[in-house]
Amino acid sequence: MGKSNINLGYILAISVASAFGGLLFGYDWVVIGGAKPFYEPFFGIAGSPFLQGWAMSSALVGCFAGAGLSGMLSDAYGRKKLLLLAAALFIISALGTGATSTFWIFILFRLMGGVGIGLASNLSPMYIAEISPSSVRGRFVSLNQLTIVIGILAAQLINWQIADPVAPNTTLSEILASWNGQMGWRWMFYACALPAILFFVFVLFIPESPRWLASKGRNEQAFAILKRIAGDESARRELEEIKKVRAEDDTKPSFGSLFKSGAGRILTIGVVIAIFQQWCGINVIFNYAQEIFSAAGYSVTDILFNIVITGSVNLLFTFVAIYTVDKIGRRALMLIGAGGLALIYTILGSLYFFQVQGLPLLILVVLAIACYSMSLAPITWVVLSEIFPNRIRAAAMSVATLALWAACFLLTYTFPLLNKGFGAAGTFWLYGIICVFGLVFIWIKLPETKGKSLEQIEEELRGK
């Protein structure tokens, strides 16, 4: 498919509209941290670790539900309708979480927001992959990761701007009586409603996935969309390819079909890659930045500044991934990410072991984030959106996304235990060993998908 026939402006518009789900995913995931010091006194849970943990993790429970339902529902009703549902849940969650004065109602709305995250994290990259021509698919699917990073930074900046400064040694009763304790935390959640409304409006104007339409026998509608994306000749060729693959594989989409006709082997590749994206360990730097930088000898003020540095590097190197994914390729970038992190963690663990502090550790942490942001973070979503057969793509993406969220939970939960048992040095060495195993798995099992249509990838993987 020649690039000259591709309507890049149109693809970009509908990809950005869909990728707004990633922005809301990032914002909703992070906003809770900035609101935490203020809603805890309001709800009277500052002395209850169980309720504190439930408030922070309730959205993750919703993520599991959203990711689990997304495959079945999007196969039945289409990608567009489920994206609209995700947008509606984000709107309701933002307004409801900010408005409530009852803790369990607060939890209910956080659960709803989590369902939205689960839906968006699965559907946005999958939808973009299904509408993008093979020659530019990688960079457009990577937009989803870019919007996630933007959403995270937006939440951090908005929380910072909304909250009034808090003096050192301020008591819980003083926080409760302040604007922060009564209204500030509410506006942090309310702020998510505006991009959520924009997401809902944008999705109203995007087309349905042509591959989903073809799977329902609505070939004329599928052709019209493919034609607008890449021209008449290309649309005819691609639709014929879709119909050919569909005729060869008449498996009905279901979770049972994930383990038939070699699909189980492909699913295993997707699940392992999804888990590896989390167990490579980089997200502990974001989730436990205070502990990591404290162990490196930094003060609280320095830690806040370092978090800004790491967030900025995360955003910058996501652009590197967007630029290189369709040039260097998915497999090559995944290998660079796994190998690079293994090397960085080996050195980082050694510096902790020999009690080196200060700038050298910060440089290595920044290098690790840069390596992850240009490789495993965005490219995992590209690979997951590409490797599964058309018939079972939604269900397989659902399983892989569930595995990713489960791995995220285990990573976050186990880091304090590992850090206590092995120290920072041993913990980063362990993550380095995991990265070596990930490198070997990618080298042996993951084929290169750059420049191939989804149907070509399916035929190659199914034939192995």
Wavefront OBJ file of the C-alpha trace (Angstrom):
o trace
v 0.000 0.000 0.000
v 1.681 3.185 -1.139
v 1.879 6.066 1.253
v 0.816 8.491 -1.472
v -2.738 7.060 -1.402
v -3.105 7.250 2.343
v -5.336 9.978 3.797
v -3.019 10.770 6.695
v -5.075 13.728 7.914
v -8.218 11.626 8.206
v -6.405 8.746 9.935
v -4.744 11.173 12.328
v -8.087 12.783 13.224
v -9.858 9.520 14.031
v -6.772 8.094 15.766
v -6.472 11.134 18.044
v -10.204 10.952 18.776
v -9.864 7.312 19.795
v -6.596 7.928 21.654
v -8.389 10.412 23.933
v -9.340 7.244 25.785
v -5.644 6.891 26.626
v -5.489 10.476 27.911
v -8.416 9.810 30.251
v -6.853 6.500 31.260
v -3.664 8.358 32.283
v -5.474 11.225 34.001
v -7.921 9.080 35.956
v -5.145 6.710 37.002
v -2.973 9.471 38.504
v -5.449 12.092 39.796
v -6.185 10.034 42.902
v -2.612 10.526 44.171
v -2.859 14.333 44.187
v -6.286 14.270 45.853
v -5.278 11.684 48.479
v -3.966 14.050 51.206
v -7.262 15.982 51.101
v -10.084 13.461 50.621
v -8.692 11.169 53.362
v -9.341 13.700 56.173
v -12.696 14.586 54.579
v -13.905 10.972 54.670
v -12.173 10.260 57.981
v -10.052 7.399 56.645
v -6.580 8.816 57.382
v -6.177 6.329 60.250
v -7.441 3.281 58.360
v -4.876 1.617 56.068
v -7.555 -0.752 54.736
v -9.878 2.068 53.625
v -6.931 4.106 52.326
v -5.833 1.151 50.222
v -9.387 0.523 48.986
v -9.727 4.155 47.892
v -6.441 3.971 45.963
v -6.990 0.551 44.384
v -10.758 0.487 43.725
v -10.260 1.786 40.183
v -8.026 -1.238 39.507
v -10.934 -3.567 40.355
v -12.997 -1.656 37.796
v -10.130 -2.044 35.291
v -10.346 -5.821 35.559
v -14.096 -5.712 34.931
v -13.777 -3.296 31.991
v -10.949 -5.222 30.359
v -12.762 -8.532 30.858
v -16.027 -7.306 29.339
v -14.513 -5.304 26.490
v -13.797 -8.245 24.205
v -17.245 -9.818 24.341
v -19.132 -6.524 24.191
v -17.062 -4.949 21.408
v -17.474 -8.091 19.293
v -21.220 -7.915 19.804
v -21.832 -4.162 19.529
v -18.767 -2.752 17.767
v -15.688 -0.791 18.798
v -17.319 2.639 18.488
v -20.208 1.949 20.870
v -17.851 0.606 23.525
v -15.614 3.677 23.188
v -18.733 5.807 23.728
v -19.548 3.742 26.812
v -16.012 4.293 28.154
v -16.358 8.063 27.597
v -19.739 8.106 29.365
v -18.290 6.225 32.343
v -15.404 8.714 32.584
v -17.896 11.620 32.611
v -20.122 10.044 35.267
v -17.124 9.030 37.374
v -15.531 12.502 37.272
v -18.724 14.306 38.246
v -19.889 11.713 40.777
v -16.533 11.339 42.535
v -16.220 15.096 42.914
v -19.792 15.631 44.096
v -20.205 12.929 46.722
v -19.785 13.368 50.459
v -20.139 9.648 51.231
v -17.081 7.407 51.127
v -18.762 4.315 49.662
v -20.428 6.384 46.948
v -16.956 7.793 46.242
v -15.722 4.194 45.840
v -18.645 3.340 43.544
v -17.759 6.178 41.172
v -14.058 5.242 41.278
v -15.053 1.705 40.278
v -17.007 3.142 37.339
v -13.986 5.163 36.280
v -11.904 1.995 36.503
v -14.292 0.200 34.148
v -13.764 3.111 31.744
v -9.986 2.676 32.045
v -10.290 -1.058 31.371
v -12.416 -0.457 28.276
v -10.240 2.366 26.919
v -6.922 0.592 27.552
v -8.147 -2.327 25.436
v -10.255 -0.646 22.754
v -8.317 2.501 21.844
v -5.141 0.781 20.537
v -7.168 -2.029 18.949
v -9.459 0.393 17.107
v -6.507 2.455 15.814
v -4.771 -0.709 14.579
v -7.901 -1.797 12.727
v -8.291 1.488 10.845
v -4.598 2.210 10.115
v -2.741 1.127 6.938
v 0.184 -1.195 7.607
v 2.895 1.302 6.600
v 1.908 3.807 9.311
v 0.051 1.620 11.816
v 2.833 1.565 14.414
v 3.108 5.319 14.812
v -0.665 5.787 14.990
v -1.155 3.058 17.609
v 1.733 4.649 19.556
v -0.375 7.809 19.796
v -2.381 5.954 22.424
v 0.676 5.675 24.695
v 1.502 9.333 24.015
v -1.946 10.411 25.202
v -1.595 8.219 28.316
v 1.640 10.037 29.180
v 0.020 13.421 28.465
v -2.899 12.447 30.707
v -0.524 11.558 33.541
v 1.333 14.878 33.226
v -1.959 16.771 32.954
v -3.214 15.225 36.192
v 0.029 16.114 37.991
v -0.041 19.709 36.738
v -3.772 20.222 37.394
v -3.508 18.787 40.917
v -0.576 21.119 41.570
v -2.461 24.152 40.227
v -5.717 23.431 42.068
v -4.284 22.734 45.515
v -3.483 25.639 47.807
v 0.018 25.427 49.314
v 0.135 23.322 52.486
v 2.506 24.448 55.218
v 4.804 21.906 56.877
v 3.349 20.157 59.954
v -0.231 21.024 58.980
v -2.596 18.813 61.002
v -5.379 16.674 59.562
v -8.013 18.867 61.214
v -6.468 21.961 59.601
v -6.468 20.251 56.198
v -10.098 19.227 56.688
v -11.102 22.801 57.492
v -9.184 24.230 54.522
v -10.351 24.824 50.938
v -8.228 21.846 49.897
v -10.036 19.564 52.330
v -13.524 20.754 51.428
v -13.407 21.655 47.734
v -9.917 21.336 46.245
v -9.929 17.535 45.942
v -13.385 17.696 44.341
v -12.165 19.964 41.545
v -9.264 17.623 40.841
v -11.850 14.982 39.877
v -14.245 17.453 38.237
v -11.414 18.551 35.901
v -11.515 15.109 34.241
v -15.075 15.740 33.030
v -14.038 18.237 30.326
v -11.714 15.906 28.359
v -14.219 13.085 28.957
v -16.976 15.135 27.318
v -14.633 15.967 24.434
v -13.836 12.257 24.079
v -17.540 11.403 23.889
v -18.182 14.080 21.245
v -15.120 13.078 19.185
v -16.124 9.398 19.158
v -19.578 10.321 17.854
v -17.908 11.418 14.601
v -15.455 8.557 14.039
v -16.383 5.591 11.804
v -16.868 2.044 13.024
v -13.899 -0.295 12.576
v -13.993 -1.596 8.977
v -12.713 -4.981 10.143
v -15.550 -5.305 12.664
v -18.039 -4.312 9.949
v -16.584 -6.939 7.605
v -16.808 -9.552 10.364
v -20.558 -8.845 10.471
v -20.913 -9.135 6.696
v -21.355 -5.369 6.238
v -18.814 -5.247 3.426
v -20.158 -2.140 1.650
v -19.801 -0.035 4.798
v -16.348 -1.501 5.434
v -15.292 -0.695 1.853
v -16.516 2.924 2.132
v -14.358 3.491 5.221
v -11.301 1.732 3.768
v -11.677 3.792 0.589
v -11.657 7.047 2.545
v -8.571 5.881 4.419
v -6.424 4.751 1.482
v -8.239 5.080 -1.841
v -10.358 2.827 -4.045
v -7.736 0.347 -5.244
v -6.199 -0.164 -1.837
v -9.636 -0.536 -0.223
v -10.655 -3.271 -2.678
v -7.402 -5.142 -2.130
v -7.627 -4.914 1.644
v -11.288 -5.902 1.792
v -10.572 -8.950 -0.367
v -7.755 -9.877 1.990
v -10.066 -9.494 5.004
v -12.748 -11.657 3.349
v -10.170 -14.301 2.347
v -8.828 -14.647 5.874
v -12.357 -14.642 7.238
v -13.345 -17.464 4.871
v -10.310 -19.507 5.923
v -11.106 -19.047 9.609
v -14.816 -19.230 10.366
v -14.291 -19.537 14.114
v -16.949 -17.717 16.068
v -15.448 -15.114 18.399
v -15.482 -16.525 21.933
v -13.066 -17.188 24.748
v -13.120 -20.886 23.833
v -11.907 -20.062 20.323
v -8.780 -18.454 21.780
v -7.284 -21.922 22.196
v -8.194 -23.397 18.801
v -6.271 -23.595 15.513
v -2.992 -22.379 16.960
v -4.564 -19.266 18.466
v -3.499 -20.392 21.947
v 0.181 -20.053 20.991
v -0.389 -16.526 19.678
v -2.367 -15.651 22.814
v 0.532 -16.905 24.945
v 2.930 -14.559 23.129
v 0.561 -11.624 23.746
v 0.013 -12.446 27.425
v 3.744 -12.888 28.144
v 4.567 -9.581 26.440
v 1.777 -7.815 28.367
v 3.063 -9.185 31.678
v 6.665 -8.367 30.765
v 5.758 -4.729 30.079
v 4.882 -4.481 33.785
v 7.353 -6.903 35.347
v 10.285 -5.187 33.674
v 9.924 -3.033 36.782
v 9.930 0.507 35.455
v 6.532 1.458 36.852
v 7.801 1.132 40.417
v 9.892 4.223 39.708
v 6.667 6.148 39.091
v 4.656 4.499 41.877
v 7.403 4.564 44.509
v 9.491 7.535 43.398
v 9.735 8.858 46.957
v 11.210 5.613 48.334
v 13.622 5.180 45.399
v 14.954 8.735 45.461
v 15.079 8.772 49.286
v 17.307 5.692 49.146
v 19.482 7.676 46.734
v 19.884 10.433 49.308
v 17.491 13.078 47.933
v 15.358 15.413 50.061
v 11.582 15.787 49.654
v 11.952 19.006 47.623
v 14.508 17.375 45.364
v 12.243 14.333 44.956
v 9.366 16.478 43.673
v 11.697 18.086 41.143
v 13.054 14.685 40.093
v 9.502 13.423 39.494
v 8.988 16.324 37.086
v 12.217 15.350 35.297
v 11.177 11.703 34.973
v 7.704 12.680 33.725
v 9.180 14.982 31.099
v 11.616 12.314 29.900
v 8.727 9.857 29.699
v 6.868 12.225 27.360
v 9.902 13.138 25.239
v 10.976 9.558 24.508
v 7.439 8.491 23.640
v 7.896 10.760 20.598
v 11.066 8.803 19.793
v 8.970 5.622 19.714
v 6.394 7.213 17.416
v 9.155 8.257 15.005
v 11.019 4.926 14.972
v 8.348 2.217 15.288
v 7.602 2.036 11.548
v 11.278 2.498 10.631
v 13.201 0.267 13.026
v 10.337 -2.137 13.703
v 8.474 -3.516 16.702
v 10.684 -6.515 17.467
v 13.879 -4.463 17.276
v 12.557 -1.810 19.668
v 11.291 -4.447 22.107
v 14.748 -6.083 22.087
v 16.417 -2.695 22.640
v 14.079 -2.033 25.568
v 14.588 -5.400 27.261
v 18.365 -5.424 26.750
v 18.793 -1.771 27.687
v 16.831 -2.132 30.926
v 18.716 -5.298 31.877
v 22.027 -3.420 31.545
v 20.790 -0.273 33.329
v 19.326 -2.279 36.236
v 22.594 -4.179 36.642
v 24.505 -0.906 37.015
v 21.760 0.727 39.104
v 21.659 -2.194 41.540
v 25.448 -2.072 41.826
v 25.391 1.630 42.707
v 22.789 0.983 45.421
v 24.855 -1.964 46.672
v 27.971 0.208 47.024
v 25.834 3.024 48.533
v 26.548 5.531 45.776
v 24.149 8.482 46.093
v 23.028 11.556 44.197
v 23.369 12.423 40.512
v 24.669 9.058 39.152
v 21.526 7.328 40.408
v 19.258 10.019 38.997
v 20.966 9.706 35.594
v 20.450 5.938 35.544
v 16.791 6.254 36.578
v 16.242 8.783 33.794
v 18.003 6.480 31.301
v 15.777 3.582 32.380
v 12.632 5.661 31.865
v 13.889 6.891 28.489
v 14.629 3.314 27.395
v 11.193 2.092 28.527
v 9.300 5.045 27.029
v 10.756 4.525 23.547
v 10.280 0.758 23.556
v 8.298 -1.463 25.909
v 5.736 1.134 27.005
v 4.237 2.040 23.602
v 5.395 -0.896 21.459
v 3.686 -3.480 23.680
v 0.328 -1.913 22.786
v 1.281 -1.870 19.098
v 2.196 -5.559 19.158
v -0.923 -6.566 21.099
v -3.134 -4.691 18.662
v -1.509 -6.456 15.680
v -0.728 -10.100 16.419
v -4.156 -11.530 17.217
v -6.337 -12.977 14.418
v -9.201 -10.730 13.287
v -11.875 -13.161 14.461
v -10.655 -13.267 18.060
v -8.810 -9.944 18.296
v -11.225 -8.343 20.773
v -11.379 -11.381 23.063
v -7.604 -11.941 22.898
v -6.892 -8.254 23.567
v -9.239 -8.512 26.540
v -7.290 -11.451 27.998
v -3.920 -9.780 27.360
v -5.106 -6.514 28.927
v -6.401 -8.409 31.964
v -2.987 -10.050 32.289
v -1.302 -6.643 32.046
v -3.449 -5.174 34.822
v -2.926 -8.236 37.016
v 0.833 -7.927 36.475
v 0.610 -4.207 37.306
v -1.120 -5.032 40.592
v 1.459 -7.693 41.519
v 4.356 -5.404 40.625
v 2.972 -2.557 42.744
v 2.078 -4.844 45.635
v 5.374 -6.740 45.765
v 7.847 -3.861 45.431
v 7.725 -2.835 49.135
v 8.174 -6.499 50.117
v 11.092 -6.994 47.720
v 12.665 -3.691 48.731
v 12.467 -4.686 52.385
v 13.742 -8.209 51.817
v 16.453 -7.642 49.193
v 17.082 -3.900 49.459
v 17.080 -1.565 46.468
v 20.138 -3.290 44.973
v 18.672 -6.798 45.050
v 15.299 -5.610 43.807
v 16.735 -3.916 40.711
v 18.979 -6.914 40.031
v 15.863 -9.098 40.134
v 14.133 -6.829 37.604
v 17.290 -7.057 35.480
v 17.055 -10.871 35.472
v 13.391 -10.634 34.411
v 14.464 -8.334 31.559
v 17.005 -10.928 30.392
v 14.261 -13.580 30.281
v 12.047 -11.087 28.416
v 14.841 -10.446 25.923
v 15.234 -14.176 25.215
v 11.466 -14.674 24.837
v 11.117 -11.766 22.399
v 14.144 -12.963 20.388
v 12.729 -16.482 20.017
v 8.969 -15.970 19.846
v 8.080 -12.498 18.561
v 8.043 -12.012 14.765
v 8.535 -8.613 13.140
v 5.174 -7.108 12.115
v 6.397 -3.839 10.597
v 4.844 -2.987 7.227
v 2.495 -5.995 7.143
v -1.296 -5.918 6.983
v -3.176 -7.433 9.913
v -4.256 -10.248 7.603
v -0.649 -10.962 6.530
v 0.425 -11.107 10.182
v -2.446 -13.473 10.934
v -1.569 -15.847 8.087
v 2.138 -15.882 9.041
v 1.501 -16.536 12.743
v -1.193 -19.099 12.056
v 1.082 -20.912 9.626
v 3.964 -21.312 12.090
l 1 2 3 4 5 6 7 8 9 10 11 12 13 14 15 16 17 18 19 20 21 22 23 24 25 26 27 28 29 30 31 32 33 34 35 36 37 38 39 40 41 42 43 44 45 46 47 48 49 50 51 52 53 54 55 56 57 58 59 60 61 62 63 64 65 66 67 68 69 70 71 72 73 74 75 76 77 78 79 80 81 82 83 84 85 86 87 88 89 90 91 92 93 94 95 96 97 98 99 100 101 102 103 104 105 106 107 108 109 110 111 112 113 114 115 116 117 118 119 120 121 122 123 124 125 126 127 128 129 130 131 132 133 134 135 136 137 138 139 140 141 142 143 144 145 146 147 148 149 150 151 152 153 154 155 156 157 158 159 160 161 162 163 164 165 166 167 168 169 170 171 172 173 174 175 176 177 178 179 180 181 182 183 184 185 186 187 188 189 190 191 192 193 194 195 196 197 198 199 200 201 202 203 204 205 206 207 208 209 210 211 212 213 214 215 216 217 218 219 220 221 222 223 224 225 226 227 228 229 230 231 232 233 234 235 236 237 238 239 240 241 242 243 244 245 246 247 248 249 250 251 252 253 254 255 256 257 258 259 260 261 262 263 264 265 266 267 268 269 270 271 272 273 274 275 276 277 278 279 280 281 282 283 284 285 286 287 288 289 290 291 292 293 294 295 296 297 298 299 300 301 302 303 304 305 306 307 308 309 310 311 312 313 314 315 316 317 318 319 320 321 322 323 324 325 326 327 328 329 330 331 332 333 334 335 336 337 338 339 340 341 342 343 344 345 346 347 348 349 350 351 352 353 354 355 356 357 358 359 360 361 362 363 364 365 366 367 368 369 370 371 372 373 374 375 376 377 378 379 380 381 382 383 384 385 386 387 388 389 390 391 392 393 394 395 396 397 398 399 400 401 402 403 404 405 406 407 408 409 410 411 412 413 414 415 416 417 418 419 420 421 422 423 424 425 426 427 428 429 430 431 432 433 434 435 436 437 438 439 440 441 442 443 444 445 446 447 448 449 450 451 452 453 454 455 456 457 458 459 460 461 462 463 464
